[in-house]
């Protein structure tokens, strides 16, 4: 799991032994102590680091009488290497005057933020590229060979972030896989991840998902039992909720366990499954129209507890999906119907919509949005609509699931389960 890491813009590297920019290369500093000074300054980019702090870290709290003069010599060496203006004397300290994006640790952190945004939007290949470059910046232990409590704490935080980044990267590669051939390297990397960090549940989750997706159910079961044994031996605890839930869904051959690309193929082969997928990211609304329209998906519930947000979502979904529905879109709101005393059922609203529309447009090309205040009402309305021949598309916005067969749940843009088909 390595890449070029975008090192062309790095001036100071601290994710491992210190490296400084020299032409088109990153090279060791002129002296070990100069490198330690550069590492300390890079720990607080665009901030002044006091001389006393640098001296204490360089000499572990027991500096020689010549410490201040010696520090000036090290700074002089760094200025020769990086340029006279790269390190400025400010008050009682020094400032590394380079942009944050010129320090590899800062680039790593910001890349993880960008990758997380791409993952939320379902752009797994983009996220994979960002994560590959970010992980590729690492050469060893961050901020090494320094006795500074803040940098030691930051080192631990960065190492935790790297472990998470490796898991995120593996998940992106899993979600991008389209067949067993593309799953093979994912399985290998998942096994390596589990071996290196056996007590991190997410690695086991990814391994079990990858094995199940590659139609290796027996190996997935063995992987789960091995994980359970590891946890019990180390802590006396059973596997956590996520790992147990994923394994249960794998045993049930839940298609939502599969990578997105392979899941779509499975649904195409079984269009009778009333499955729809809608995602709502922080940055944009992106309904997966191809799944809902082209595949013949019919029934999805988005669990949403906020009443005001359900009304807003209903309007967004209606506007976004209307062009795909030849017969149109109608919304049935439980709250509005109750207040008006209309008493109309979803069936009656649908009948009125169809009778007033184009008679040549089939009911199966109508989208009905059920804006529910409780799951029981949504269930009763959806059940009647699903019983109609050539049933319309159904989108339920509800505080709870309806628990009807074939229901596919989404929450905050991510699937959380599927009822029996």
HELIX and SHEET records of a PDB file:
HELIX    1   1 UNK A    7  UNK A    9  5                                   3    
HELIX    2   2 UNK A   32  UNK A   42  1                                  11    
HELIX    3   3 UNK A   51  UNK A   58  1                                   8    
HELIX    4   4 UNK A   67  UNK A   82  1                                  16    
HELIX    5   5 UNK A  100  UNK A  102  5                                   3    
HELIX    6   6 UNK A  104  UNK A  120  1                                  17    
HELIX    7   7 UNK A  124  UNK A  136  1                                  13    
HELIX    8   8 UNK A  149  UNK A  176  1                                  28    
HELIX    9   9 UNK A  180  UNK A  196  1                                  17    
HELIX   10  10 UNK A  201  UNK A  213  1                                  13    
HELIX   11  11 UNK A  217  UNK A  235  1                                  19    
HELIX   12  12 UNK A  241  UNK A  251  1                                  11    
HELIX   13  13 UNK A  255  UNK A  257  5                                   3    
HELIX   14  14 UNK A  260  UNK A  269  1                                  10    
HELIX   15  15 UNK A  289  UNK A  289  1                                   1    
HELIX   16  16 UNK A  290  UNK A  294  3                                   5    
HELIX   17  17 UNK A  307  UNK A  321  1                                  15    
HELIX   18  18 UNK A  322  UNK A  324  5                                   3    
HELIX   19  19 UNK A  334  UNK A  340  1                                   7    
HELIX   20  20 UNK A  346  UNK A  355  1                                  10    
HELIX   21  21 UNK A  363  UNK A  365  5                                   3    
HELIX   22  22 UNK A  375  UNK A  386  1                                  12    
SHEET    1   A 3 UNK A  12  UNK A  13  0                                        
SHEET    2   A 3 UNK A  19  UNK A  22 -1                                        
SHEET    3   A 3 UNK A  25  UNK A  27 -1                                        
SHEET    1   B 3 UNK A  48  UNK A  50  0                                        
SHEET    2   B 3 UNK A  93  UNK A  96 -1                                        
SHEET    3   B 3 UNK A  87  UNK A  90 -1                                        
SHEET    1   C 2 UNK A 278  UNK A 280  0                                        
SHEET    2   C 2 UNK A 285  UNK A 287 -1                                        
SHEET    1   D 6 UNK A 328  UNK A 333  0                                        
SHEET    2   D 6 UNK A 366  UNK A 371  1                                        
SHEET    3   D 6 UNK A 393  UNK A 398  1                                        
SHEET    4   D 6 UNK A 299  UNK A 303  1                                        
SHEET    5   D 6 UNK A 408  UNK A 411  1                                        
SHEET    6   D 6 UNK A 414  UNK A 418 -1                                        
END                                                                             
